[in-house]
Amino acid sequence: MKKQFSIISLFAGCGGLDLGFVGDFEFLGKKYAKRNFEIAWANDIDEAACATFRKYFKHDIVCGDIGKILDGKHNSGFFEKPIPQKVDIVLGGFPCQDFSHAGKRKGFNSKRGLLYQSMAEVIKRTKPVLFVAENVRGLLTMNGGEAIQTIIKDFEKLGYHVVYKLLTAADYGVPQTRERVIIVGTRKDKLPPFEHPKPILDEKSWVSLKQAIGDLEKAEEGNIANHYWSKAKKNNGQGNSVVSADKPGPTMRTEHHGNIEYHWNGKRRLSAREAARIQSFPDDFVFYPSTSSAYKQIGNAVPPVLAWHVATAIEKFLDKNLK
């Protein structure tokens, strides 16, 4: 029997990264096998995302500000579990709006830009053998490249080898050209540096939107969970472009205030279910409580299929190197 690795999931959102690590889901007719990871403790500040997480994973998630939880100031109910003292792995897509090319790029000058320090504090307290942090491409150029170096140094000080790589979701079977920085830290006294998984597809074999969401084009609104779309009128600016049927989708964004991209048929905007497919969520993953909240949760998530490939590489790496 292989060892199960326990996980603390920070900034979990609706659970895209967690789903990749847990595995055992289906996407576009392909089965993504169960992985040897189990969620021990999860946290997010967004109530709607927490509701979605609880319902899908049938697992509690502590809803609140991680800074306050670490300071012991979180007004938690008696039923909420405290952060475990020991854990194998810490996951966290620390909030990235402040590092994003699309955001205001305040980075370290904002309170949210410093949330990675809460993740560092959890790592310091729980001493996992490995951690995974995820962020937007903009992190690499923020402050002329100083932001990523500062973050790496702060994690290295805790006794970890830290490696990072920009991965394109489409290279791993996600029908979306989303790019994300995946940072992996391995404990120096236990493990060598990690090597990121190699792409499994090239540009010629990327999954197109026709393949991913073609069957939903004529599905009636509301016939499938979350298959509702924004009725925002067309204007100029972000999210008013029309997607191409024969290519992967653009990055599904978090903040679009209804301005999600138009379907290639030009008749309507993409539905929340189509956005979820573009992010590689299985169809049984239901987002609560509303369409606008679903769009936000989907845009905030790590594509589960990309996360699954990272998790698979990590599982193999741990099995090989952990004595």
C-alpha positions in Angstrom: 0.0 0.0 0.0 1.5 3.3 -1.1 1.7 6.1 1.4 -1.0 8.8 1.2 0.4 12.3 1.3 -1.5 14.8 3.4 -2.2 18.3 2.0 -2.8 21.8 3.4 -4.5 23.8 0.7 -4.3 27.6 1.1 -6.2 30.1 -1.1 -8.0 27.0 -2.3 -10.8 28.8 -4.1 -13.3 26.3 -5.5 -10.6 23.6 -5.5 -9.0 23.4 -9.0 -5.5 22.6 -7.7 -6.9 20.3 -5.1 -8.9 18.3 -7.7 -5.7 17.8 -9.7 -4.0 16.4 -6.7 -6.8 14.2 -5.5 -7.5 13.0 -9.1 -10.3 10.5 -9.9 -12.2 12.7 -12.3 -13.2 12.6 -16.0 -12.7 15.4 -18.6 -13.6 15.1 -22.3 -14.1 11.4 -22.0 -10.6 10.8 -20.4 -10.2 9.4 -16.9 -7.7 11.2 -14.7 -6.7 8.5 -12.2 -6.8 9.0 -8.4 -3.5 10.3 -6.9 -2.0 9.5 -3.5 -2.9 12.9 -2.0 -5.6 13.7 0.5 -6.7 17.0 1.8 -6.1 17.4 5.5 -7.0 21.2 5.8 -8.2 23.8 3.4 -8.8 27.6 3.6 -10.2 30.4 1.4 -11.6 33.8 2.2 -14.4 33.7 -0.4 -17.7 32.3 0.9 -19.1 31.2 -2.4 -15.9 29.4 -3.4 -16.0 27.7 0.0 -19.5 26.5 -0.6 -18.6 25.1 -3.9 -15.5 23.4 -2.4 -17.5 21.8 0.4 -20.2 20.4 -1.8 -17.8 18.9 -4.4 -15.1 17.5 -2.1 -17.5 16.7 0.8 -14.7 18.1 3.0 -14.7 21.1 5.3 -12.9 24.3 4.4 -12.1 27.0 6.9 -13.6 30.2 5.4 -11.6 33.3 6.6 -8.6 35.5 6.3 -5.4 33.3 6.5 -3.5 36.2 8.2 -6.1 36.4 11.0 -6.2 32.6 11.3 -2.4 32.5 11.7 -2.6 35.3 14.3 -5.3 33.4 16.2 -7.7 36.3 15.6 -10.1 34.3 13.3 -13.5 34.2 14.8 -13.9 30.5 14.0 -16.6 28.2 15.2 -15.7 25.4 17.5 -16.3 22.9 14.7 -13.5 24.3 12.6 -10.3 22.4 12.6 -7.1 24.3 13.5 -4.2 24.2 11.0 -2.4 20.8 11.4 1.0 21.0 13.1 2.5 18.6 10.6 1.7 17.9 6.9 3.4 16.4 3.9 2.5 19.1 1.3 1.4 22.7 1.3 -0.4 24.0 -1.8 -1.3 27.5 -2.6 -2.2 29.7 -5.5 -1.6 32.9 -3.5 -3.8 35.7 -4.8 -2.3 37.1 -8.0 -4.4 40.0 -9.1 -1.6 42.3 -7.8 1.0 40.5 -9.9 -1.2 40.2 -13.0 -0.5 42.0 -16.3 -4.3 42.6 -16.4 -4.4 44.0 -12.8 -2.9 47.2 -11.5 0.4 45.5 -10.8 0.8 46.9 -7.3 2.6 43.8 -6.3 4.5 44.2 -3.0 3.0 47.6 -2.3 -0.4 46.0 -1.6 -1.6 43.9 1.3 -2.7 41.2 -1.1 0.6 41.2 -2.8 2.2 40.0 0.5 -0.2 37.0 1.0 2.6 34.7 -0.1 4.2 35.5 3.3 1.2 33.8 5.0 2.0 30.7 2.9 5.6 31.0 4.0 4.5 31.1 7.6 2.4 28.0 7.2 5.4 26.2 5.6 7.6 27.3 8.5 5.1 26.0 11.0 4.3 22.6 9.3 7.6 21.8 7.6 6.2 19.9 4.6 8.5 17.9 2.5 7.3 19.8 -0.5 5.2 22.8 -1.4 3.6 24.1 -4.6 2.8 27.7 -5.2 1.0 28.9 -8.4 0.8 32.4 -9.9 0.3 34.4 -13.1 2.9 35.0 -15.7 3.1 38.7 -14.7 4.9 37.6 -11.5 8.0 37.0 -13.6 8.3 40.6 -14.8 6.9 42.4 -11.7 9.3 45.0 -10.3 11.7 44.2 -13.2 12.0 40.5 -12.1 12.7 41.4 -8.5 9.3 40.1 -7.2 9.9 36.5 -8.1 13.5 36.6 -6.8 12.2 38.0 -3.4 9.6 35.3 -3.1 12.1 32.6 -4.0 14.6 33.9 -1.4 11.9 34.0 1.2 11.0 30.4 0.6 14.6 29.3 0.4 15.3 30.7 3.8 12.9 28.1 5.2 15.3 25.3 4.1 14.0 24.5 0.6 15.3 24.0 -2.9 13.0 26.2 -4.9 12.5 25.9 -8.7 9.9 27.6 -10.9 8.7 27.3 -14.5 6.1 28.9 -16.7 3.7 26.2 -17.9 1.2 26.6 -20.7 -2.1 24.8 -19.8 -2.7 23.9 -23.5 0.5 21.8 -23.5 -1.1 19.5 -21.0 -4.5 18.9 -22.6 -6.4 21.9 -21.3 -8.3 23.7 -24.0 -6.9 27.1 -23.0 -3.7 29.1 -23.7 -3.4 30.1 -20.0 0.1 30.4 -18.7 1.0 30.0 -15.1 4.2 30.1 -13.0 4.4 26.9 -10.9 6.9 27.2 -8.0 7.9 24.0 -6.3 9.9 23.8 -3.1 11.5 20.6 -1.8 13.0 20.2 1.7 16.8 20.2 1.4 17.3 17.7 4.2 14.9 15.2 2.5 14.8 15.8 -1.3 16.7 17.0 -4.4 15.3 19.9 -6.5 12.1 19.0 -8.4 11.9 18.8 -12.2 8.7 20.1 -13.8 6.7 17.7 -16.0 7.4 18.0 -19.7 4.6 19.0 -22.1 2.5 16.1 -23.5 1.1 18.1 -26.5 2.6 20.5 -29.0 0.8 23.4 -30.6 -0.4 21.2 -33.5 -2.2 18.8 -31.1 -3.7 21.3 -28.7 -7.4 20.7 -27.8 -9.7 23.2 -29.7 -12.8 24.8 -28.3 -14.9 22.9 -30.8 -13.6 19.6 -29.3 -14.1 21.0 -25.7 -17.4 22.8 -25.8 -18.9 22.1 -29.3 -21.6 19.9 -27.8 -22.9 22.8 -25.6 -23.4 25.2 -28.5 -27.1 24.3 -29.0 -27.8 23.1 -25.5 -30.6 25.1 -23.9 -29.7 27.5 -21.2 -30.0 25.8 -17.8 -30.2 22.2 -19.3 -26.8 21.4 -17.8 -25.5 22.6 -14.4 -24.1 26.2 -14.7 -25.0 26.4 -18.4 -26.1 30.1 -18.0 -24.5 33.0 -19.7 -24.0 36.7 -19.1 -26.4 39.0 -20.9 -24.0 42.0 -20.7 -24.2 44.1 -23.9 -21.2 44.2 -26.2 -18.8 47.0 -25.8 -15.1 47.7 -26.4 -12.4 46.3 -24.2 -11.5 43.1 -22.4 -13.8 40.1 -22.9 -15.7 41.4 -25.9 -13.7 39.4 -28.3 -15.1 36.3 -30.0 -13.4 33.0 -29.4 -12.3 30.7 -32.3 -13.7 27.3 -32.6 -10.5 25.7 -34.0 -8.2 27.0 -31.3 -7.9 26.6 -27.5 -9.7 29.4 -25.6 -8.1 32.5 -24.2 -7.3 32.7 -20.4 -10.6 32.6 -18.5 -10.3 35.7 -16.3 -11.7 36.4 -12.8 -12.8 40.0 -13.1 -14.9 40.5 -16.2 -18.1 42.0 -14.7 -20.2 40.1 -17.3 -17.7 40.7 -20.1 -16.8 37.2 -20.7 -15.8 36.4 -24.3 -18.4 35.7 -27.0 -19.1 32.3 -28.4 -17.8 31.7 -32.0 -21.4 31.7 -33.2 -21.6 35.4 -32.2 -25.1 34.9 -30.7 -24.2 35.0 -27.0 -21.4 35.0 -24.5 -19.7 31.9 -23.2 -21.7 30.2 -20.4 -20.2 29.4 -17.0 -20.2 25.7 -17.9 -18.3 26.4 -21.1 -15.8 28.5 -19.1 -15.5 25.6 -16.7 -14.8 23.2 -19.6 -12.2 25.6 -21.0 -10.6 25.4 -17.5 -10.8 21.5 -17.7 -13.3 21.1 -14.8 -15.5 17.9 -15.1 -19.2 18.4 -15.8 -20.2 17.1 -12.3 -18.3 20.0 -10.7 -21.0 22.5 -9.8 -20.4 26.1 -8.9 -22.5 27.9 -6.3 -24.5 30.2 -5.9 -24.8 32.2 -9.1 -23.5 32.6 -12.6 -21.4 35.7 -11.9 -19.9 33.9 -8.8 -19.3 30.8 -11.0 -17.4 32.9 -13.6 -15.2 34.4 -10.8 -14.5 31.0 -9.2 -13.6 29.4 -12.5 -11.4 32.3 -13.5 -9.5 32.1 -10.2 -8.9 28.4 -10.4 -5.9 26.4 -11.5 -7.0 24.1 -14.4 -7.5 20.7 -12.7 -6.0 18.8 -15.7 -2.8 20.9 -15.5 -2.7 20.4 -11.8 -3.2 16.6 -12.2 0.0 16.5 -14.5 1.9 18.5 -11.9 0.6 16.2 -9.1 1.5 13.0 -11.0 5.0 14.2 -11.5 5.2 15.1 -7.8 3.9 11.7 -6.7 6.5 9.9 -8.9 9.2 12.2 -7.6 8.3 11.6 -3.9 8.0 7.8 -4.4 11.4 7.8 -6.0 13.3 10.1 -3.6 11.6 9.9 -0.2 13.4 7.3 1.8 
